[in-house]
């Protein structure tokens, strides 16, 4: 289920050392869609990244729980 390629870095949203990168939900979904065409896999990967704390959301969904 995990993508074989690393996700591209978010555009101009670099986090301080030791903190997760900040992504808008749209940027995160678009990045995952670049490595898979399976909608279920997109949802699973995005939720996994958010729940694990590997990424954090910026923009409208900042601070929301999934």
C-alpha positions as CSV (number, residue, x, y, z in Angstrom):
1,X,0.0,0.0,0.0
2,X,2.9,2.4,0.6
3,X,4.0,4.4,-2.3
4,X,7.4,3.4,-3.8
5,X,8.5,6.9,-4.4
6,X,8.9,9.6,-1.7
7,X,6.4,12.4,-1.8
8,X,7.6,15.7,-3.2
9,X,8.3,18.5,-0.7
10,X,5.4,20.9,0.0
11,X,5.7,24.2,-1.7
12,X,7.4,26.8,0.5
13,X,6.1,25.3,3.8
14,X,9.2,24.0,5.5
15,X,9.0,23.2,9.1
16,X,11.7,23.9,11.7
17,X,14.2,21.1,12.3
18,X,12.5,18.1,14.0
19,X,8.9,19.1,13.2
20,X,6.7,17.6,10.5
21,X,6.4,19.4,7.2
22,X,3.3,21.6,6.7
23,X,0.9,20.8,3.8
24,X,-2.4,22.0,2.7
25,X,-4.8,19.1,2.4
26,X,-5.1,19.7,-1.3
27,X,-1.3,19.7,-1.8
28,X,-1.0,16.4,0.2
29,X,-3.8,14.7,-1.8
30,X,-2.3,15.9,-5.1
31,X,1.2,14.6,-4.1
32,X,-0.2,11.2,-3.2
33,X,-2.2,11.1,-6.5
34,X,1.1,11.5,-8.4
35,X,2.2,8.1,-7.2
36,X,-1.1,6.2,-7.4
37,X,-4.3,6.1,-9.3
38,X,-6.2,4.1,-6.7
39,X,-8.6,6.4,-4.8
40,X,-8.7,4.1,-1.8
41,X,-4.9,4.1,-1.5
42,X,-4.9,7.9,-1.7
43,X,-7.3,8.1,1.2
44,X,-5.4,5.4,3.2
45,X,-2.0,7.1,2.7
46,X,-3.2,10.6,3.5
47,X,-4.9,9.4,6.6
48,X,-1.9,7.4,7.6
49,X,0.4,10.3,7.2
50,X,-1.9,12.6,9.2
51,X,-2.6,10.2,12.0
52,X,1.1,9.3,12.4
53,X,2.1,12.9,12.7
54,X,4.5,12.6,9.7
55,X,2.8,15.7,8.2
56,X,0.7,18.4,9.6
57,X,-1.9,20.5,7.8
58,X,-1.7,24.2,7.2
59,X,-4.5,26.4,5.7
60,X,-8.2,25.7,6.2
61,X,-7.7,22.3,7.8
62,X,-4.9,23.3,10.3
63,X,-5.5,21.6,13.6
64,X,-8.3,19.4,12.4
65,X,-8.3,15.7,13.5
66,X,-8.9,12.9,11.1
